[in-house]
Amino acid sequence: MNFQRDDRRKHASLTLAVLFLLLSLSILQSSLPAPLAAMDLMEAYSRARENDPLFGSSFYEHEATKTLPAQGRSYLLPQISAYGTEAKYYYDSAPSYYRDFNSESLGVSLKQPLFSIPRFYEYRQHNVRKDIGDVRFVSAEQDLMLRVAEAYFNELAAENLLELIAVEKKAVLEQCEQAKRMFEAGVATITDVHDAEARYDSVRAREIEARSNRDVKMLALKKMVGIDPQGLNFLMEDIPLGIPEPQRLESWIEKAKENHPLLKAYAYQISYQEAELRKNEGQHWPSLDLVGGYNKTNTNNTVQTNRVAYESIGVQVNLPIFSGGYTTAKVKESRALLGQARKQYDNALADITQKLSEAFLGIRDNMSKIDALKTARKSASTSLKSNKMSLLAGVRTTIDVLNAERDLQDVRIQLLKARYEYLLNNVRLKAYAGTISEKDLQEINGWLQTAAAK
């Protein structure tokens, strides 16, 4: 009976110990930080909006341009100022009616422009500058989308390339070990072993280069998103291929003319220079102002008087006659700058048209290349299998197998580059057309999958 009682006590103690251990592990696990999930494209874009220094600079520049309409409007509104002076006059020598006294003067003046060509065009220029700031900020947003996509997929492509090289490295190592076994068995030469070892060393060198390139691309993405990404989502094997609508290059060029914010900025710059020309030409014209004021003083030409207070109101005409040739020179300068602005617009349109054409034609070429490389990959894979079987049969050498392995790897790398170039050309096409939006990034983000899904 005592033995049974002791067994029950030991069993109860063991049960309590296990429960305590499980409870402790549960508490410890809950206190640990949750593992960070891989970053997708939309998260990268969201973080870049908050952390990218270049976009942050554009944001504050845009905030500054919002104040320009109010600044320009001030040129057409009343200018009111007040003054006050208090002084002590001490006379060393003067007629008898001069004596030391305290001088006091107070006043308020008002000036309201009624007719002024320069002020009117100055007001217009400030509004145009605000419009330029708006489209420049839109351009900064679209540029951020393009830069995030390029940084994200460049880093992802570098990661995929490193994975392909790791697969090749493993395959070449297996061939190297097989060549050694066959040499020991007397069915291969030492040359086969040396060839396999040389190929393995070459793959290792390319792996080092690829890892360095991956690290550089990761740093570029980190600079934009502000954190070190804990992995990225992977691109699906079979992404949907197709030329975005509209499927004519001319239609995309027309879209760019209508929507590209940079072209709009250059168009606004032409409007600004036109206003600058009109403003400088207006310097030849008279201006008319409403003036008024209130003054209170006890001084008249340094002589104390009884305190006097009076109001005044009237109009003031200013007629420019000669300014040393400055106005004429400014008009000539404005005409030249207007011509420059028009040429800058033409140059920007030509540059955007070229980039747009390259992206559009690149999509078409990428699609054809991807289809061809998929077929080439099947052929290269079949060739590698045949060479391996022929090696065992004594028909092929180790170097033949290594060459077939190298051919398959080349096709895989070319296919990898073609897939990412197709994706980025889609982003560039819409960016150069000025129509890219978060919706486009979300669509591309749908082509990504997590590591678990992969």
Secondary structure, DSSP 4 states (H G I P E B T S, - for coil): -HHHHHHHHHHHHHHHHHHHHHHHHHHHHHHSPPPPPPB-HHHHHHHHHHH-HHHHHHHHHHHHHTTHHHHHHGGGS-EEEEEEEEEEE--SS--TT---EEEEEEEEEEEEEEE-HHHHHHHHHHHHHHHHHHHHHHHHHHHHHHHHHHHHHHHHHHHHHHHHHHHHHHHHHHHHHHHHHHHHTTSS-HHHHHHHHHHHHHHHHHHHHHHHHHHHHHHHHHHHHSS--S-BPEEPSSPPP-PPSS--HHHHHHHHHHH-HHHHHHHHHHHHHHHHHHHHHGGGS-EEEEEEEEEEEEEETTEEEEEEEEEEEEEEEE-----TTHHHHHHHHHHHHHHHHHHHHHHHHHHHHHHHHHHHHHHHHHHHHHHHHHHHHHHHHHHHHHHHHHHHTTSS-HHHHHHHHHHHHHHHHHHHHHHHHHHHHHHHHHHHHT---HHHHHHHHTTEE-TTT-
